[in-house]
Structure formats: C-alpha cells, structure tokens
Amino acid sequence: MHAACLTGLGRSKLYELISSGDIETVKIGRCTLIPVESLYRLIDNARR
C-alpha cells in the first residue's frame, strides 16, 4: 500500500515532508520506503 493512500496526502506533500525531515525514509536498493511508524508519528503530531 502506498503512503499517499494511507494518509490521503498527495505525492508532492509527502516529498515535502520527507525533505523537511518530518517523515523518515529507508532506502533498499532503488526503492524508497516510508516506515508505517513514521506515518503514525506524523498523524499523532498533527493531532496535538
């Protein structure tokens, strides 16, 4: 499942959050993955 689908955010916004360090990424080969825990933290912080 894609992070955009899970959060309802667009790709551009996700790239912006990655660049700012608000979302953690993990590189495996050519794939860039976003750990689910990182998305949970983002949502948790937005609630506060």
C-alpha positions in Angstrom: 0.0 0.0 0.0 1.3 3.5 -0.8 1.8 6.2 1.8 -0.3 8.5 -0.2 -3.2 6.1 0.0 -2.8 5.5 3.7 -2.6 9.2 4.7 -4.7 10.9 2.0 -1.8 13.2 1.2 -0.5 13.7 -2.3 2.9 12.7 -3.6 4.1 16.4 -3.6 3.2 16.9 0.0 4.9 13.6 1.0 8.1 14.6 -0.8 7.9 18.0 1.0 7.5 16.2 4.4 10.4 13.9 3.6 12.6 16.9 2.6 11.8 18.7 5.8 12.6 15.6 7.9 9.0 15.2 9.2 8.8 11.7 7.6 11.6 9.2 7.9 12.6 7.1 4.8 14.5 3.9 4.4 16.4 3.1 1.1 16.5 -0.5 0.0 18.2 -0.7 -3.4 16.4 1.8 -5.6 13.2 1.7 -3.5 12.5 4.5 -1.0 10.2 3.2 1.7 8.4 5.1 4.5 8.0 3.1 7.7 4.4 3.0 9.0 5.6 4.2 12.4 6.8 7.4 10.8 3.4 8.0 9.3 1.8 7.3 12.7 4.1 9.8 14.3 3.2 12.4 11.7 -0.5 11.9 12.3 0.0 11.9 16.1 1.9 15.2 15.9 -0.8 16.7 13.7 -3.4 15.9 16.3 -1.7 17.9 19.0 
